[in-house]
Amino acid sequence: MKKTSLYKKHQAFDIVHKQIKNNSKTVTEGFDAPKKYHHDPDKLEGFTNFKAYIQWANELHSSSTQLISLLRDLFNKSKKAPSSWYENKKHLNNILEEYDELRLNLENLYDDIFEFQNCMLATSINQKHAEIQALSDQVRYLTTLENKIIETCNQKLYEIGSSRITYANLFVALVALLISLFSLYSPCFD
């Protein structure tokens, strides 16, 4: 998988900030408190209404949906990957590498969602819990997918490893049995 960044830290906020940058710079009451929770408080000057925060939430939701889709694909690959003893572990390791390439994007998104939620809670906006809850649900779903991918790959890698050890032990036991039978019956042939 080509290593490209799908989500950069503060990406959602920066998109909305550019969209509202030229709007009114007046800070209304109830929109000054979020500045203490934001990575760049000066940029929050234009975020003085519900619409700006909704746009920010929509950008975060869009990015999380894209990452959910990629993680779902990885999870489906991990479920379909064979785990029989003669299979190569490389396919499962490739899935884990693809997941690892997405981790920085996921961490950036989680940080930005947390920042958004803190800022949104600090506003005087009524009805803010729906956006906060929707993003919390996205984060829960993303972490669930992450855990499922890791669990499935690790379980299949364990199955491959343990079945290989079992077959190796069986082979050693068979060789030991043949050697002991040979040594037991070899005096009879002399």
C-alpha positions as CSV (number, residue, x, y, z in Angstrom):
1,M,0.0,0.0,0.0
2,K,1.4,3.4,-1.0
3,K,2.1,5.4,2.1
4,T,0.0,8.6,1.7
5,S,-1.5,10.7,4.4
6,L,-5.3,10.6,4.4
7,Y,-5.8,12.8,7.4
8,K,-3.4,15.4,8.7
9,K,-3.6,16.9,12.2
10,H,-6.0,19.8,12.3
11,Q,-7.1,19.2,8.7
12,A,-10.8,19.5,9.3
13,F,-10.5,22.7,11.3
14,D,-8.2,24.2,8.7
15,I,-10.6,23.6,5.9
16,V,-13.5,25.2,7.7
17,H,-11.2,28.1,8.9
18,K,-10.4,28.9,5.3
19,Q,-14.1,28.9,4.4
20,I,-15.1,31.4,7.1
21,K,-11.9,33.4,7.3
22,N,-13.4,36.4,5.4
23,N,-16.6,36.5,7.4
24,S,-17.2,38.8,10.4
25,K,-14.4,38.9,12.9
26,T,-16.7,39.9,15.8
27,V,-16.6,37.5,18.7
28,T,-20.0,37.0,20.2
29,E,-20.6,36.1,23.8
30,G,-20.2,32.4,24.4
31,F,-17.7,31.8,21.7
32,D,-14.6,33.1,23.5
33,A,-14.2,30.2,26.0
34,P,-13.3,27.5,23.3
35,K,-10.0,29.4,22.7
36,K,-8.4,27.8,25.7
37,Y,-9.0,24.3,24.2
38,H,-7.8,25.0,20.7
39,H,-4.3,24.5,19.3
40,D,-4.4,27.9,17.6
41,P,-6.9,30.2,19.5
42,D,-6.5,33.1,17.1
43,K,-8.0,31.0,14.3
44,L,-11.2,30.6,16.3
45,E,-12.0,34.3,15.8
46,G,-14.3,33.4,12.9
47,F,-16.0,30.6,14.7
48,T,-18.8,32.7,16.3
49,N,-21.9,30.7,15.3
50,F,-23.4,27.3,15.2
51,K,-22.8,26.9,11.4
52,A,-19.0,27.1,11.7
53,Y,-19.0,24.4,14.3
54,I,-21.3,22.2,12.3
55,Q,-19.0,22.6,9.3
56,W,-16.1,21.6,11.4
57,A,-18.0,18.6,12.7
58,N,-19.0,17.6,9.1
59,E,-15.4,17.7,8.0
60,L,-14.3,15.5,10.9
61,H,-17.2,13.1,10.2
62,S,-16.3,13.0,6.5
63,S,-12.7,12.1,7.3
64,S,-13.7,9.5,9.9
65,T,-16.0,7.9,7.4
66,Q,-13.2,7.6,4.9
67,L,-11.0,5.9,7.5
68,I,-13.8,3.6,8.5
69,S,-14.1,2.5,5.0
70,L,-10.4,1.7,4.8
71,L,-10.4,-0.1,8.1
72,R,-13.5,-2.1,7.1
73,D,-11.7,-3.3,4.0
74,L,-8.7,-4.3,6.1
75,F,-10.9,-6.2,8.5
76,N,-12.6,-8.0,5.6
77,K,-9.2,-9.0,4.3
78,S,-8.1,-10.2,7.7
79,K,-11.3,-12.3,8.1
80,K,-10.8,-13.9,4.6
81,A,-7.1,-14.6,5.2
82,P,-6.4,-18.4,5.6
83,S,-4.9,-19.6,8.8
84,S,-3.9,-23.2,7.9
85,W,-0.5,-24.4,8.9
86,Y,0.9,-24.4,5.4
87,E,-0.1,-20.8,4.7
88,N,2.4,-18.1,4.5
89,K,2.2,-15.5,7.3
90,K,3.2,-12.8,4.9
91,H,-0.4,-12.0,3.9
92,L,-1.5,-11.4,7.5
93,N,1.7,-9.3,8.1
94,N,0.9,-7.2,5.1
95,I,-2.6,-6.5,6.5
96,L,-1.0,-5.4,9.8
97,E,1.5,-3.2,7.9
98,E,-1.4,-1.5,6.0
99,Y,-3.1,-0.9,9.3
100,D,0.1,0.5,10.8
101,E,0.3,3.0,7.9
102,L,-3.1,4.3,8.8
103,R,-2.4,4.7,12.6
104,L,-0.9,8.2,12.3
105,N,-4.0,9.3,10.4
106,L,-6.2,7.8,13.0
107,E,-4.3,9.3,15.9
108,N,-4.5,12.7,14.2
109,L,-8.2,12.4,13.7
110,Y,-8.8,11.2,17.3
111,D,-6.9,14.3,18.6
112,D,-8.8,16.6,16.4
113,I,-12.2,15.1,17.4
114,F,-11.2,15.5,21.0
115,E,-10.2,19.1,20.4
116,F,-13.5,19.8,18.6
117,Q,-15.6,18.3,21.3
118,N,-13.8,20.4,24.0
119,C,-14.3,23.5,22.0
120,M,-17.9,22.8,21.2
121,L,-18.7,22.0,24.8
122,A,-17.2,25.4,25.8
123,T,-19.5,27.4,23.5
124,S,-22.9,28.7,24.4
125,I,-24.5,26.7,21.6
126,N,-27.6,24.8,22.7
127,Q,-28.2,21.4,21.0
128,K,-24.4,20.7,20.7
129,H,-24.6,17.2,22.0
130,A,-25.8,15.6,18.8
131,E,-22.6,16.6,16.9
132,I,-20.4,15.5,19.8
133,Q,-22.2,12.2,20.1
134,A,-22.0,11.5,16.4
135,L,-18.2,12.0,16.4
136,S,-17.9,9.9,19.6
137,D,-19.8,7.1,17.8
138,Q,-17.4,7.4,14.9
139,V,-14.4,7.1,17.2
140,R,-15.9,4.1,19.0
141,Y,-16.5,2.4,15.6
142,L,-13.0,3.2,14.4
143,T,-11.4,1.8,17.6
144,T,-13.6,-1.3,17.4
145,L,-12.5,-1.9,13.8
146,E,-8.9,-1.4,14.8
147,N,-9.2,-3.9,17.6
148,K,-11.0,-6.5,15.4
149,I,-8.2,-6.2,12.7
150,I,-5.5,-6.7,15.3
151,E,-7.3,-9.6,17.1
152,T,-8.2,-11.4,13.9
153,C,-4.6,-11.2,12.5
154,N,-3.0,-12.1,15.7
155,Q,-5.4,-15.1,16.2
156,K,-4.7,-16.3,12.7
157,L,-0.9,-15.8,13.1
158,Y,-1.1,-17.8,16.4
159,E,-3.1,-20.6,14.7
160,I,-0.5,-20.8,11.9
161,G,2.4,-20.9,14.4
162,S,0.8,-23.3,16.8
163,S,-0.3,-25.8,14.0
164,R,3.3,-25.6,12.6
165,I,4.7,-26.4,16.0
166,T,2.2,-29.3,16.4
167,Y,3.2,-30.8,13.1
168,A,6.9,-30.3,13.8
169,N,6.4,-32.1,17.2
170,L,4.4,-34.9,15.5
171,F,7.2,-35.3,12.9
172,V,9.9,-35.4,15.7
173,A,7.8,-38.0,17.6
174,L,7.4,-40.1,14.5
175,V,11.1,-40.0,13.8
176,A,11.8,-40.9,17.4
177,L,9.4,-43.8,17.2
178,L,11.0,-45.1,14.0
179,I,14.5,-44.9,15.6
180,S,13.4,-46.7,18.7
181,L,11.6,-49.4,16.7
182,F,14.7,-49.8,14.5
183,S,17.0,-50.0,17.5
184,L,14.6,-52.5,19.2
185,Y,14.3,-54.8,16.2
186,S,17.8,-54.4,14.7
187,P,19.4,-57.1,17.0
188,C,16.7,-59.5,15.8
189,F,18.0,-59.1,12.2
190,D,21.6,-59.9,13.0
